[in-house]
Amino acid sequence: SVAQIIEGDMANLTAAKLLAIPGESNFSGLKTDLSCLPQLRKEKWRILLDASKLACSPGALDLKSCCADFTVVSFYKIFGYPTGLGALLARHDAAPLL
């Protein structure tokens, strides 16, 4: 699970830590359990959530309750045709890191 990443050798890193996770699998449709994100943030991890597939599912993503530092979305997934556009959303406190 994602929570296991904070154990072992990875827990002792002193450099910036960034974890990129998919919100939902394109292949299987399985959604990632995002309940571990607050614990990862407590351990000084920065979280990038790929919410491209979640963004097109009504009610699947609530950015107020999701504590990801960065969230990416693809307008292709939302509008259904290739636009070549997407967005990177950053939490206010994470924006200075860009």
MARDO-435003 format. One record per residue (C-alpha): x, y, z; residue in three letters. Coordinates in steps of 0.05 Angstrom, whole numbers, plus 5000, padded with zeros to 4 digits. Each point is the difference from the previous one (the first is absolute). Layout:
N
+------+-------+------+-----+
! east ! north !   up !   r !
+------+-------+------+-----+
!    X !     Y !    Z ! ALA !
...
+------+-------+------+-----+
//
This chain:
98
+------+-------+------+-----+
! east ! north !   up !   r !
+------+-------+------+-----+
! 5000 !  5000 ! 5000 ! SER !
! 5020 !  5072 ! 4993 ! VAL !
! 5006 !  5007 ! 5076 ! ALA !
! 5057 !  4949 ! 5000 ! GLN !
! 5043 !  5049 ! 4962 ! ILE !
! 5011 !  5040 ! 5063 ! ILE !
! 5032 !  4940 ! 5034 ! GLU !
! 5071 !  4974 ! 4994 ! GLY !
! 5055 !  5036 ! 4962 ! ASP !
! 4952 !  5051 ! 4970 ! MET !
! 4980 !  5027 ! 5068 ! ALA !
! 5071 !  5024 ! 5014 ! ASN !
! 5009 !  5044 ! 4939 ! LEU !
! 5018 !  5072 ! 5016 ! THR !
! 4990 !  5028 ! 4930 ! ALA !
! 4933 !  5021 ! 4973 ! ALA !
! 4954 !  4941 ! 4989 ! LYS !
! 4948 !  4999 ! 4945 ! LEU !
! 4951 !  4944 ! 4989 ! LEU !
! 4959 !  4998 ! 4935 ! ALA !
! 4939 !  4956 ! 5004 ! ILE !
! 4943 !  4986 ! 4951 ! PRO !
! 4930 !  5015 ! 5024 ! GLY !
! 4970 !  4945 ! 4958 ! GLU !
! 5029 !  4947 ! 4954 ! SER !
! 4985 !  5008 ! 4926 ! ASN !
! 5008 !  4925 ! 4992 ! PHE !
! 4960 !  4970 ! 5057 ! SER !
! 4958 !  5059 ! 5024 ! GLY !
! 5024 !  4989 ! 5072 ! LEU !
! 5003 !  5063 ! 5041 ! LYS !
! 5059 !  5014 ! 5046 ! THR !
! 4985 !  5003 ! 5074 ! ASP !
! 5016 !  5073 ! 5015 ! LEU !
! 4989 !  4992 ! 5076 ! SER !
! 5075 !  4991 ! 5011 ! CYS !
! 5017 !  5069 ! 4972 ! LEU !
! 4995 !  5038 ! 5066 ! PRO !
! 5050 !  4952 ! 5032 ! GLN !
! 5048 !  5008 ! 4942 ! LEU !
! 4995 !  5076 ! 5006 ! ARG !
! 5016 !  4994 ! 5075 ! LYS !
! 5063 !  4962 ! 4979 ! GLU !
! 5020 !  5060 ! 4957 ! LYS !
! 4981 !  4968 ! 4933 ! TRP !
! 4975 !  5044 ! 4944 ! ARG !
! 4943 !  4967 ! 4961 ! ILE !
! 4986 !  5007 ! 4926 ! LEU !
! 4932 !  4969 ! 4983 ! LEU !
! 4985 !  4982 ! 4928 ! ASP !
! 4925 !  5014 ! 5001 ! ALA !
! 4990 !  4997 ! 4925 ! SER !
! 4951 !  4942 ! 5004 ! LYS !
! 4970 !  5021 ! 5066 ! LEU !
! 4984 !  5069 ! 4973 ! ALA !
! 4951 !  4971 ! 4950 ! CYS !
! 4962 !  4959 ! 5052 ! SER !
! 4946 !  5042 ! 5035 ! PRO !
! 5013 !  5006 ! 5074 ! GLY !
! 5064 !  4958 ! 4997 ! ALA !
! 5047 !  5056 ! 5019 ! LEU !
! 4993 !  5053 ! 5054 ! ASP !
! 5061 !  5043 ! 5000 ! LEU !
! 4981 !  5031 ! 5067 ! LYS !
! 5004 !  4933 ! 5035 ! SER !
! 5059 !  4972 ! 4959 ! CYS !
! 5066 !  5023 ! 5028 ! CYS !
! 5041 !  4992 ! 4937 ! ALA !
! 5050 !  5056 ! 4990 ! ASP !
! 4994 !  4997 ! 4925 ! PHE !
! 4945 !  4972 ! 4957 ! THR !
! 5002 !  4990 ! 4924 ! VAL !
! 4941 !  4992 ! 4954 ! VAL !
! 4994 !  4988 ! 4926 ! SER !
! 4946 !  5036 ! 4961 ! PHE !
! 4999 !  4941 ! 4952 ! TYR !
! 4970 !  4958 ! 5055 ! LYS !
! 4948 !  5053 ! 5017 ! ILE !
! 4978 !  5022 ! 4931 ! PHE !
! 5010 !  4934 ! 4963 ! GLY !
! 5043 !  5022 ! 4942 ! TYR !
! 5075 !  5016 ! 4995 ! PRO !
! 5013 !  5073 ! 5016 ! THR !
! 5072 !  4995 ! 5021 ! GLY !
! 4982 !  5040 ! 5062 ! LEU !
! 5002 !  4984 ! 5074 ! GLY !
! 5011 !  5036 ! 5065 ! ALA !
! 5044 !  4996 ! 5061 ! LEU !
! 4964 !  5022 ! 5063 ! LEU !
! 5043 !  5019 ! 5060 ! ALA !
! 4980 !  5009 ! 5072 ! ARG !
! 5012 !  5070 ! 5023 ! HIS !
! 5054 !  4979 ! 5049 ! ASP !
! 5035 !  4956 ! 4947 ! ALA !
! 5000 !  5052 ! 4944 ! ALA !
! 5067 !  5032 ! 5023 ! PRO !
! 5034 !  4933 ! 4986 ! LEU !
! 4987 !  5006 ! 4926 ! LEU !
+------+-------+------+-----+
//
